[in-house]
Amino acid sequence: MSDPTSTILVVEDDSIVRMLIIDVLEELEYQVLEAADGAQALTYLGNEGEIIDLMMTDKGLPDMDGIQLAKKAAELRPSLPILFASGYAENIEVPPGMHLIGKPFSIDQLRDKVNSILGA
């Protein structure tokens, strides 16, 4: 069982995909913040009062690339783990120390990946 205090920021521009990911994470008892684009995500990341234990982002976002977002996130929160979700997982160069899950992924794959990153 996951630590119910872990908060995951989900950044995904496809509202249906975002909703499905959020449903799964909430079922796993994580707190979830949602953002439809990089700018919204950076608002959360820039708020020091907001606890975020993991950022899960799509590679392709409407306003910036997921890698660009991850680099900005790392400047704001150097210790924040970042998980990329991409339908083109084999074509992505993930920055060192960051994680990747290929789309489509199963609920079990998402759970296992998130739990391994958060050390649950």
MMTF fields as JSON, N, C-alpha, C and O atoms, coordinates in Angstrom:
{
  "mmtfVersion": "1.0.0",
  "mmtfProducer": "UNKNOWN",
  "numBonds": 479,
  "numAtoms": 480,
  "numGroups": 120,
  "numChains": 1,
  "numModels": 1,
  "chainsPerModel": [1],
  "groupsPerChain": [120],
  "chainIdList": ["A"],
  "bondAtomList": [4, 2, 8, 6, 12, 10, 16, 14, 20, 18, 24, 22, 28, 26, 32, 30, 36, 34, 40, 38, 44, 42, 48, 46, 52, 50, 56, 54, 60, 58, 64, 62, 68, 66, 72, 70, 76, 74, 80, 78, 84, 82, 88, 86, 92, 90, 96, 94, 100, 98, 104, 102, 108, 106, 112, 110, 116, 114, 120, 118, 124, 122, 128, 126, 132, 130, 136, 134, 140, 138, 144, 142, 148, 146, 152, 150, 156, 154, 160, 158, 164, 162, 168, 166, 172, 170, 176, 174, 180, 178, 184, 182, 188, 186, 192, 190, 196, 194, 200, 198, 204, 202, 208, 206, 212, 210, 216, 214, 220, 218, 224, 222, 228, 226, 232, 230, 236, 234, 240, 238, 244, 242, 248, 246, 252, 250, 256, 254, 260, 258, 264, 262, 268, 266, 272, 270, 276, 274, 280, 278, 284, 282, 288, 286, 292, 290, 296, 294, 300, 298, 304, 302, 308, 306, 312, 310, 316, 314, 320, 318, 324, 322, 328, 326, 332, 330, 336, 334, 340, 338, 344, 342, 348, 346, 352, 350, 356, 354, 360, 358, 364, 362, 368, 366, 372, 370, 376, 374, 380, 378, 384, 382, 388, 386, 392, 390, 396, 394, 400, 398, 404, 402, 408, 406, 412, 410, 416, 414, 420, 418, 424, 422, 428, 426, 432, 430, 436, 434, 440, 438, 444, 442, 448, 446, 452, 450, 456, 454, 460, 458, 464, 462, 468, 466, 472, 470, 476, 474],
  "bondOrderList": [1, 1, 1, 1, 1, 1, 1, 1, 1, 1, 1, 1, 1, 1, 1, 1, 1, 1, 1, 1, 1, 1, 1, 1, 1, 1, 1, 1, 1, 1, 1, 1, 1, 1, 1, 1, 1, 1, 1, 1, 1, 1, 1, 1, 1, 1, 1, 1, 1, 1, 1, 1, 1, 1, 1, 1, 1, 1, 1, 1, 1, 1, 1, 1, 1, 1, 1, 1, 1, 1, 1, 1, 1, 1, 1, 1, 1, 1, 1, 1, 1, 1, 1, 1, 1, 1, 1, 1, 1, 1, 1, 1, 1, 1, 1, 1, 1, 1, 1, 1, 1, 1, 1, 1, 1, 1, 1, 1, 1, 1, 1, 1, 1, 1, 1, 1, 1, 1, 1],
  "groupList": [{"groupName": "MET", "atomNameList": ["N", "CA", "C", "O"], "elementList": ["N", "C", "C", "O"], "formalChargeList": [0, 0, 0, 0], "bondAtomList": [1, 0, 2, 1, 3, 2], "bondOrderList": [1, 1, 2], "singleLetterCode": "M", "chemCompType": "L-PEPTIDE LINKING"}, {"groupName": "SER", "atomNameList": ["N", "CA", "C", "O"], "elementList": ["N", "C", "C", "O"], "formalChargeList": [0, 0, 0, 0], "bondAtomList": [1, 0, 2, 1, 3, 2], "bondOrderList": [1, 1, 2], "singleLetterCode": "S", "chemCompType": "L-PEPTIDE LINKING"}, {"groupName": "ASP", "atomNameList": ["N", "CA", "C", "O"], "elementList": ["N", "C", "C", "O"], "formalChargeList": [0, 0, 0, 0], "bondAtomList": [1, 0, 2, 1, 3, 2], "bondOrderList": [1, 1, 2], "singleLetterCode": "D", "chemCompType": "L-PEPTIDE LINKING"}, {"groupName": "PRO", "atomNameList": ["N", "CA", "C", "O"], "elementList": ["N", "C", "C", "O"], "formalChargeList": [0, 0, 0, 0], "bondAtomList": [1, 0, 2, 1, 3, 2], "bondOrderList": [1, 1, 2], "singleLetterCode": "P", "chemCompType": "L-PEPTIDE LINKING"}, {"groupName": "THR", "atomNameList": ["N", "CA", "C", "O"], "elementList": ["N", "C", "C", "O"], "formalChargeList": [0, 0, 0, 0], "bondAtomList": [1, 0, 2, 1, 3, 2], "bondOrderList": [1, 1, 2], "singleLetterCode": "T", "chemCompType": "L-PEPTIDE LINKING"}, {"groupName": "ILE", "atomNameList": ["N", "CA", "C", "O"], "elementList": ["N", "C", "C", "O"], "formalChargeList": [0, 0, 0, 0], "bondAtomList": [1, 0, 2, 1, 3, 2], "bondOrderList": [1, 1, 2], "singleLetterCode": "I", "chemCompType": "L-PEPTIDE LINKING"}, {"groupName": "LEU", "atomNameList": ["N", "CA", "C", "O"], "elementList": ["N", "C", "C", "O"], "formalChargeList": [0, 0, 0, 0], "bondAtomList": [1, 0, 2, 1, 3, 2], "bondOrderList": [1, 1, 2], "singleLetterCode": "L", "chemCompType": "L-PEPTIDE LINKING"}, {"groupName": "VAL", "atomNameList": ["N", "CA", "C", "O"], "elementList": ["N", "C", "C", "O"], "formalChargeList": [0, 0, 0, 0], "bondAtomList": [1, 0, 2, 1, 3, 2], "bondOrderList": [1, 1, 2], "singleLetterCode": "V", "chemCompType": "L-PEPTIDE LINKING"}, {"groupName": "GLU", "atomNameList": ["N", "CA", "C", "O"], "elementList": ["N", "C", "C", "O"], "formalChargeList": [0, 0, 0, 0], "bondAtomList": [1, 0, 2, 1, 3, 2], "bondOrderList": [1, 1, 2], "singleLetterCode": "E", "chemCompType": "L-PEPTIDE LINKING"}, {"groupName": "ARG", "atomNameList": ["N", "CA", "C", "O"], "elementList": ["N", "C", "C", "O"], "formalChargeList": [0, 0, 0, 0], "bondAtomList": [1, 0, 2, 1, 3, 2], "bondOrderList": [1, 1, 2], "singleLetterCode": "R", "chemCompType": "L-PEPTIDE LINKING"}, {"groupName": "TYR", "atomNameList": ["N", "CA", "C", "O"], "elementList": ["N", "C", "C", "O"], "formalChargeList": [0, 0, 0, 0], "bondAtomList": [1, 0, 2, 1, 3, 2], "bondOrderList": [1, 1, 2], "singleLetterCode": "Y", "chemCompType": "L-PEPTIDE LINKING"}, {"groupName": "GLN", "atomNameList": ["N", "CA", "C", "O"], "elementList": ["N", "C", "C", "O"], "formalChargeList": [0, 0, 0, 0], "bondAtomList": [1, 0, 2, 1, 3, 2], "bondOrderList": [1, 1, 2], "singleLetterCode": "Q", "chemCompType": "L-PEPTIDE LINKING"}, {"groupName": "ALA", "atomNameList": ["N", "CA", "C", "O"], "elementList": ["N", "C", "C", "O"], "formalChargeList": [0, 0, 0, 0], "bondAtomList": [1, 0, 2, 1, 3, 2], "bondOrderList": [1, 1, 2], "singleLetterCode": "A", "chemCompType": "L-PEPTIDE LINKING"}, {"groupName": "GLY", "atomNameList": ["N", "CA", "C", "O"], "elementList": ["N", "C", "C", "O"], "formalChargeList": [0, 0, 0, 0], "bondAtomList": [1, 0, 2, 1, 3, 2], "bondOrderList": [1, 1, 2], "singleLetterCode": "G", "chemCompType": "PEPTIDE LINKING"}, {"groupName": "ASN", "atomNameList": ["N", "CA", "C", "O"], "elementList": ["N", "C", "C", "O"], "formalChargeList": [0, 0, 0, 0], "bondAtomList": [1, 0, 2, 1, 3, 2], "bondOrderList": [1, 1, 2], "singleLetterCode": "N", "chemCompType": "L-PEPTIDE LINKING"}, {"groupName": "LYS", "atomNameList": ["N", "CA", "C", "O"], "elementList": ["N", "C", "C", "O"], "formalChargeList": [0, 0, 0, 0], "bondAtomList": [1, 0, 2, 1, 3, 2], "bondOrderList": [1, 1, 2], "singleLetterCode": "K", "chemCompType": "L-PEPTIDE LINKING"}, {"groupName": "PHE", "atomNameList": ["N", "CA", "C", "O"], "elementList": ["N", "C", "C", "O"], "formalChargeList": [0, 0, 0, 0], "bondAtomList": [1, 0, 2, 1, 3, 2], "bondOrderList": [1, 1, 2], "singleLetterCode": "F", "chemCompType": "L-PEPTIDE LINKING"}, {"groupName": "HIS", "atomNameList": ["N", "CA", "C", "O"], "elementList": ["N", "C", "C", "O"], "formalChargeList": [0, 0, 0, 0], "bondAtomList": [1, 0, 2, 1, 3, 2], "bondOrderList": [1, 1, 2], "singleLetterCode": "H", "chemCompType": "L-PEPTIDE LINKING"}],
  "groupTypeList": [0, 1, 2, 3, 4, 1, 4, 5, 6, 7, 7, 8, 2, 2, 1, 5, 7, 9, 0, 6, 5, 5, 2, 7, 6, 8, 8, 6, 8, 10, 11, 7, 6, 8, 12, 12, 2, 13, 12, 11, 12, 6, 4, 10, 6, 13, 14, 8, 13, 8, 5, 5, 2, 6, 0, 0, 4, 2, 15, 13, 6, 3, 2, 0, 2, 13, 5, 11, 6, 12, 15, 15, 12, 12, 8, 6, 9, 3, 1, 6, 3, 5, 6, 16, 12, 1, 13, 10, 12, 8, 14, 5, 8, 7, 3, 3, 13, 0, 17, 6, 5, 13, 15, 3, 16, 1, 5, 2, 11, 6, 9, 2, 15, 7, 14, 1, 5, 6, 13, 12],
  "groupIdList": [1, 2, 3, 4, 5, 6, 7, 8, 9, 10, 11, 12, 13, 14, 15, 16, 17, 18, 19, 20, 21, 22, 23, 24, 25, 26, 27, 28, 29, 30, 31, 32, 33, 34, 35, 36, 37, 38, 39, 40, 41, 42, 43, 44, 45, 46, 47, 48, 49, 50, 51, 52, 53, 54, 55, 56, 57, 58, 59, 60, 61, 62, 63, 64, 65, 66, 67, 68, 69, 70, 71, 72, 73, 74, 75, 76, 77, 78, 79, 80, 81, 82, 83, 84, 85, 86, 87, 88, 89, 90, 91, 92, 93, 94, 95, 96, 97, 98, 99, 100, 101, 102, 103, 104, 105, 106, 107, 108, 109, 110, 111, 112, 113, 114, 115, 116, 117, 118, 119, 120],
  "secStructList": [7, 7, 7, 6, 6, 7, 3, 3, 3, 3, 3, 7, 1, 7, 2, 2, 2, 2, 2, 2, 2, 2, 2, 2, 2, 2, 2, 6, 6, 7, 3, 3, 3, 3, 3, 1, 1, 2, 2, 2, 2, 2, 2, 2, 2, 2, 7, 6, 6, 1, 7, 7, 1, 3, 3, 3, 3, 3, 1, 5, 7, 1, 1, 1, 5, 2, 2, 2, 2, 2, 2, 2, 2, 2, 2, 2, 7, 6, 6, 7, 7, 3, 3, 3, 3, 3, 6, 6, 4, 4, 4, 7, 7, 7, 7, 6, 6, 7, 3, 3, 3, 3, 1, 1, 7, 7, 2, 2, 2, 2, 2, 2, 2, 2, 2, 2, 2, 2, 6, 7],
  "xCoordList": [0.852, 0.0, 0.89, 1.927, 0.466, 1.262, 1.079, 0.107, 2.032, 1.952, 0.899, 1.072, -0.193, -1.281, -0.892, -1.649, 0.274, 0.67, 1.444, 1.737, 1.78, 2.512, 1.607, 0.48, 2.117, 1.36, 2.053, 3.258, 1.274, 1.807, 1.171, -0.051, 2.018, 1.562, 1.512, 2.54, 0.322, 0.137, -0.021, -0.939, 0.892, 0.864, 0.577, 1.42, -0.62, -1.066, -2.091, -3.085, -1.86, -2.774, -4.05, -5.054, -4.033, -5.228, -6.086, -5.71, -7.239, -8.041, -8.514, -8.628, -8.788, -9.246, -8.109, -8.297, -6.938, -5.77, -5.447, -5.164, -5.492, -5.202, -6.178, -5.775, -7.452, -8.468, -8.225, -8.366, -7.862, -7.594, -6.399, -6.449, -5.324, -4.132, -4.484, -4.079, -5.235, -5.616, -6.471, -6.27, -7.432, -8.276, -7.433, -7.653, -6.468, -5.604, -4.798, -4.734, -4.187, -3.347, -4.167, -3.712, -5.375, -6.225, -6.67, -6.784, -6.92, -7.264, -6.107, -6.318, -4.889, -3.692, -3.414, -2.395, -4.342, -4.309, -3.241, -2.748, -2.895, -2.026, -2.89, -4.009, -2.365, -2.985, -2.54, -1.398, -3.425, -3.075, -3.382, -4.46, -2.413, -2.605, -2.597, -1.845, -3.417, -3.434, -3.152, -3.569, -2.432, -2.115, -2.28, -1.897, -2.858, -3.086, -1.904, -1.819, -0.99, 0.163, 1.312, 1.181, 2.428, 3.626, 3.454, 3.94, 2.758, 2.582, 1.821, 2.183, 0.758, -0.029, 0.835, 0.771, 1.632, 2.521, 3.517, 3.779, 4.073, 5.07, 4.454, 5.149, 3.156, 2.477, 2.497, 2.791, 2.178, 2.251, 3.683, 3.933, 4.613, 6.015, 6.614, 7.474, 6.154, 6.672, 6.077, 6.573, 5.021, 4.373, 5.058, 4.838, 5.884, 6.672, 5.813, 6.257, 4.587, 3.697, 3.057, 2.441, 3.203, 2.595, 3.56, 4.678, 3.12, 3.967, 3.773, 2.65, 4.869, 4.828, 5.945, 7.112, 5.578, 6.562, 7.045, 8.1, 6.251, 6.598, 5.86, 4.694, 6.531, 5.839, 5.826, 6.867, 4.622, 4.46, 4.016, 2.958, 4.803, 4.47, 4.505, 5.302, 3.612, 3.628, 4.841, 5.277, 5.379, 6.51, 6.05, 6.719, 4.905, 4.4, 3.318, 2.232, 3.615, 2.645, 2.418, 3.275, 1.26, 0.974, 1.905, 2.195, 2.368, 3.139, 4.641, 5.416, 5.051, 6.486, 6.684, 5.777, 7.846, 8.202, 8.312, 8.733, 7.935, 8.024, 9.44, 9.627, 10.432, 11.833, 12.161, 12.841, 11.674, 11.883, 11.229, 11.814, 10.009, 9.302, 10.099, 10.237, 10.614, 11.386, 12.626, 12.979, 13.276, 14.474, 14.112, 14.832, 12.986, 12.536, 12.128, 12.409, 11.466, 11.053, 12.278, 12.264, 13.336, 14.557, 15.237, 15.888, 15.082, 15.638, 14.852, 15.425, 13.521, 12.662, 12.711, 12.696, 12.769, 12.743, 13.765, 13.417, 15.024, 16.11, 15.932, 16.426, 15.24, 15.133, 13.854, 13.602, 13.049, 11.773, 11.978, 12.585, 11.483, 11.554, 10.584, 9.496, 10.995, 10.169, 9.997, 10.957, 8.734, 8.384, 7.766, 6.749, 8.387, 7.838, 6.94, 7.27, 5.79, 4.908, 4.883, 4.596, 5.181, 5.222, 4.834, 5.179, 4.106, 3.795, 4.987, 4.959, 6.042, 7.247, 8.442, 9.527, 8.223, 9.223, 10.604, 11.619, 10.639, 11.947, 12.719, 13.919, 12.029, 12.692, 13.079, 13.559, 12.879, 13.137, 14.482, 14.825, 15.225, 16.423, 15.985, 15.726, 15.905, 15.467, 16.672, 17.703, 16.557, 17.665, 18.062, 17.213, 19.332, 19.813, 18.985, 18.624, 18.7, 17.973, 16.468, 15.737, 15.99, 14.556, 14.061, 14.849, 12.762, 12.174, 11.251, 10.833, 10.938, 10.127, 9.177, 9.549, 7.934, 6.979, 6.356, 5.974, 6.26, 5.711, 4.195, 3.607, 3.567, 2.116, 1.841, 2.611, 0.794, -0.12, 0.491, 1.238, 0.17, 0.658, -0.55, -1.631, -0.334, -1.415, -1.433, -0.477, -2.518, -2.631, -1.494, -0.883, -1.21, -0.141, 1.224, 2.041, 1.464, 2.753, 2.895, 3.959, 1.823, 1.875, 2.09, 2.919, 1.346, 1.495, 2.935, 3.552, 3.448, 4.795, 5.848, 6.781, 5.689, 6.669, 6.639, 7.684, 5.437, 5.293, 5.797, 6.531, 5.399, 5.846, 7.358, 7.974, 7.964, 9.428, 10.128, 11.159, 9.573, 10.177, 10.033, 10.97, 8.86, 8.593, 9.065, 8.96, 9.584, 10.124, 9.057, 9.302, 7.856, 6.77, 6.922, 6.101],
  "yCoordList": [-1.182, 0.0, 1.235, 1.273, 2.241, 3.46, 4.347, 4.226, 5.23, 6.223, 7.239, 7.918, 7.36, 8.229, 9.706, 10.532, 10.047, 11.441, 11.81, 12.987, 10.84, 11.157, 11.877, 11.452, 12.979, 13.777, 13.728, 13.957, 13.425, 13.313, 14.391, 14.53, 15.142, 16.133, 15.458, 15.025, 15.369, 14.738, 15.836, 16.653, 15.839, 16.84, 16.104, 15.372, 16.317, 15.585, 16.452, 16.854, 16.748, 17.636, 16.943, 17.613, 15.629, 14.889, 14.645, 13.878, 15.307, 15.264, 13.853, 13.516, 13.026, 11.655, 10.833, 10.125, 10.928, 10.207, 10.699, 9.902, 12.025, 12.598, 12.056, 11.687, 12.007, 11.524, 10.052, 9.661, 9.252, 7.832, 7.657, 6.857, 8.407, 8.331, 8.756, 8.112, 9.836, 10.344, 9.323, 9.082, 8.719, 7.695, 6.558, 6.109, 6.1, 5.0, 5.419, 4.687, 6.596, 7.049, 7.269, 6.958, 7.806, 8.013, 6.68, 6.534, 5.7, 4.364, 3.758, 2.974, 4.136, 3.67, 4.532, 4.369, 5.451, 6.298, 7.387, 7.809, 7.829, 8.99, 10.241, 10.195, 11.357, 12.653, 13.058, 12.802, 13.686, 14.037, 15.504, 16.008, 16.166, 17.507, 17.337, 16.512, 18.097, 17.921, 19.211, 20.293, 19.069, 20.206, 19.766, 18.656, 20.653, 20.339, 20.75, 20.355, 21.551, 21.995, 22.382, 22.37, 22.721, 23.045, 24.264, 24.292, 25.279, 26.52, 26.245, 26.745, 25.44, 25.082, 24.288, 24.506, 23.379, 22.576, 23.467, 23.274, 24.451, 25.332, 26.194, 26.583, 26.498, 27.23, 26.412, 26.936, 25.115, 24.226, 24.138, 24.263, 23.921, 23.716, 24.961, 24.857, 26.134, 27.374, 27.749, 28.653, 27.059, 27.321, 26.485, 25.277, 27.128, 26.382, 25.696, 24.748, 26.175, 25.547, 24.268, 23.531, 24.002, 22.818, 21.646, 21.703, 20.586, 19.394, 18.547, 18.189, 18.236, 17.372, 16.348, 16.709, 15.06, 13.996, 13.4, 12.769, 13.611, 13.063, 13.868, 14.218, 14.163, 14.757, 13.732, 13.215, 13.447, 12.547, 13.408, 14.035, 13.445, 14.319, 13.59, 12.678, 14.027, 13.559, 14.189, 15.273, 13.518, 14.08, 15.238, 16.268, 15.061, 16.107, 16.925, 16.42, 18.19, 19.103, 20.251, 20.52, 20.942, 21.985, 23.197, 23.813, 23.541, 24.782, 24.582, 25.496, 23.417, 23.121, 21.62, 20.865, 21.202, 19.791, 19.308, 20.061, 18.06, 17.506, 17.553, 17.713, 17.411, 17.48, 18.905, 19.091, 19.908, 21.305, 21.549, 22.178, 21.04, 21.181, 20.518, 21.074, 19.337, 18.605, 19.394, 19.417, 20.033, 20.818, 22.014, 22.341, 22.673, 23.794, 23.3, 23.947, 22.149, 21.567, 21.252, 21.461, 20.747, 20.399, 21.643, 21.572, 22.778, 24.026, 24.473, 24.934, 24.327, 24.754, 23.779, 24.182, 22.5, 21.446, 20.375, 19.355, 20.612, 19.717, 18.249, 17.366, 17.975, 16.579, 15.897, 14.742, 16.596, 16.03, 14.936, 15.185, 13.723, 12.676, 13.002, 13.531, 12.679, 12.968, 11.692, 10.986, 11.427, 10.25, 10.728, 11.422, 10.352, 10.672, 9.541, 8.366, 9.909, 8.927, 9.268, 10.404, 8.292, 8.58, 7.371, 6.234, 7.643, 6.592, 6.274, 5.328, 7.082, 6.887, 6.649, 7.19, 5.831, 5.654, 5.285, 5.744, 4.455, 3.999, 5.109, 4.979, 6.198, 7.295, 8.462, 9.486, 8.321, 9.448, 9.291, 8.221, 10.375, 10.448, 11.063, 12.264, 10.253, 10.758, 11.324, 10.658, 12.553, 13.115, 12.197, 11.492, 12.201, 11.344, 11.535, 12.652, 10.416, 10.463, 10.557, 10.563, 10.631, 10.697, 9.351, 8.524, 9.136, 7.826, 7.897, 8.977, 6.722, 6.656, 5.474, 4.384, 5.707, 4.612, 4.789, 5.893, 3.681, 3.753, 3.68, 2.934, 4.461, 4.378, 3.439, 3.423, 2.676, 2.554, 1.683, 0.749, 1.994, 1.176, 0.645, 1.234, -0.471, -1.055, -0.391, 0.273, -0.583, -0.078, -0.642, 0.08, -1.94, -2.578, -1.976, -1.76, -1.707, -1.111, 0.277, 0.628, 1.062, 2.402, 2.32, 3.039, 1.45, 1.292, 0.9, 1.498, -0.112, -0.609, 0.468, 0.621, 1.219, 2.26, 3.367, 3.773, 3.853, 4.927, 4.465, 5.188, 3.264, 2.747, 2.59, 2.846, 2.164, 1.997, 3.345, 3.469, 4.357, 5.694, 6.293, 6.891, 6.126, 6.735, 5.841, 6.21, 4.668, 3.79, 3.189, 2.913, 2.987, 2.402, 0.898, 0.233],
  "zCoordList": [0.0, 0.0, 0.0, 0.662, -0.754, -0.87, 0.353, 1.099, 0.532, 1.6, 1.183, 0.171, 1.942, 1.506, 1.478, 0.968, 2.019, 2.008, 0.746, 0.534, -0.09, -1.318, -2.301, -2.556, -2.852, -3.811, -5.162, -5.266, -6.195, -7.549, -8.423, -8.474, -9.101, -10.063, -11.428, -11.949, -12.005, -13.312, -14.369, -14.302, -15.345, -16.408, -17.721, -18.24, -18.236, -19.435, -20.145, -19.541, -21.432, -22.146, -22.617, -22.861, -22.749, -23.152, -21.909, -21.022, -21.857, -20.626, -20.274, -19.096, -21.286, -21.002, -20.41, -19.42, -21.014, -20.497, -19.084, -18.189, -18.893, -17.568, -16.533, -15.43, -16.88, -15.953, -15.59, -14.431, -16.58, -16.316, -15.381, -14.446, -15.635, -14.782, -13.362, -12.394, -13.246, -11.919, -11.182, -9.992, -11.897, -11.273, -10.706, -9.582, -11.493, -11.048, -9.816, -8.828, -9.884, -8.769, -7.497, -6.396, -7.654, -6.477, -5.89, -4.673, -6.773, -6.297, -5.497, -4.572, -5.869, -5.154, -3.916, -3.246, -3.63, -2.438, -2.457, -1.411, -3.649, -3.762, -3.854, -4.366, -3.357, -3.602, -5.001, -5.381, -5.774, -7.144, -7.437, -7.121, -8.045, -8.589, -10.099, -10.618, -10.816, -12.269, -13.003, -12.59, -14.106, -14.958, -16.407, -16.778, -17.225, -18.63, -19.511, -20.674, -18.94, -19.725, -18.798, -17.574, -19.412, -18.64, -17.757, -16.627, -18.271, -17.5, -16.204, -15.139, -16.315, -15.127, -14.14, -12.931, -14.665, -13.816, -13.083, -11.895, -13.804, -13.191, -12.09, -11.151, -12.195, -11.13, -9.841, -8.767, -9.958, -8.788, -8.268, -7.069, -9.188, -8.798, -8.143, -7.268, -8.572, -8.026, -6.679, -6.006, -6.287, -5.0, -3.925, -3.837, -3.112, -2.124, -1.068, -0.42, -0.896, 0.079, -0.422, 0.349, -1.713, -2.329, -2.225, -2.735, -1.562, -1.447, -2.699, -3.053, -3.355, -4.538, -4.385, -4.231, -4.429, -4.245, -5.56, -5.622, -6.616, -7.93, -8.984, -8.799, -10.083, -11.223, -12.341, -12.748, -12.832, -13.973, -15.144, -15.086, -16.193, -17.319, -18.648, -18.871, -19.52, -20.894, -21.568, -21.181, -22.563, -23.304, -24.186, -24.27, -24.841, -25.729, -25.052, -24.767, -24.796, -24.191, -25.166, -26.007, -25.067, -26.054, -25.977, -27.003, -24.796, -24.672, -24.538, -24.821, -24.116, -24.022, -24.015, -23.666, -24.394, -24.388, -22.933, -22.056, -22.688, -21.335, -20.762, -19.556, -21.639, -21.189, -20.725, -19.716, -21.465, -21.049, -19.688, -18.806, -19.535, -18.269, -17.141, -16.052, -17.42, -16.406, -15.978, -14.799, -16.938, -16.61, -15.741, -14.797, -16.059, -15.231, -13.844, -12.835, -13.808, -12.529, -11.666, -10.454, -12.305, -11.573, -10.998, -9.956, -11.679, -11.139, -9.906, -8.919, -9.985, -8.878, -7.702, -6.539, -8.031, -7.009, -7.383, -7.978, -7.031, -7.479, -7.086, -7.785, -5.988, -5.538, -6.03, -5.688, -6.827, -7.277, -8.313, -9.355, -8.049, -9.08, -10.217, -9.989, -11.432, -12.595, -13.42, -13.732, -13.76, -14.56, -15.873, -15.873, -16.986, -18.297, -18.747, -18.585, -19.319, -19.948, -21.427, -21.802, -22.265, -23.694, -24.514, -24.191, -25.584, -26.543, -27.427, -28.213, -27.288, -28.098, -27.186, -27.402, -26.166, -25.109, -25.64, -25.116, -26.683, -27.17, -27.879, -28.12, -28.211, -28.92, -28.02, -28.506, -26.74, -25.838, -25.146, -24.644, -25.133, -24.307, -22.98, -22.905, -21.95, -20.649, -19.915, -19.816, -19.395, -18.626, -17.466, -16.92, -17.09, -16.013, -14.739, -14.368, -14.089, -12.826, -12.987, -11.997, -14.239, -14.465, -14.974, -15.435, -14.89, -15.169, -16.38, -16.797, -16.941, -18.145, -18.075, -17.64, -18.511, -18.676, -20.059, -20.444, -20.801, -22.153, -22.134, -21.351, -23.005, -23.18, -24.349, -25.309, -24.297, -23.159, -22.071, -22.358, -20.835, -19.723, -18.955, -18.97, -18.29, -17.486, -16.108, -15.708, -15.411, -14.045, -13.198, -12.409, -13.366, -12.584, -12.904, -12.009, -14.187, -14.564, -13.946, -13.437, -13.991, -13.42, -11.907, -11.351, -11.258, -9.81, -9.444, -8.562, -10.138, -9.818, -10.053, -9.265, -11.153, -11.49, -10.434, -9.925, -10.106, -9.134, -7.76, -7.086, -7.358, -6.053, -5.998, -4.964, -7.12, -7.099, -7.012, -6.35, -7.677, -7.621, -6.222, -5.693, -5.637, -4.324, -3.178, -2.008, -3.523, -2.494, -1.593, -0.419, -2.161, -1.362, -1.267, -0.634]
}
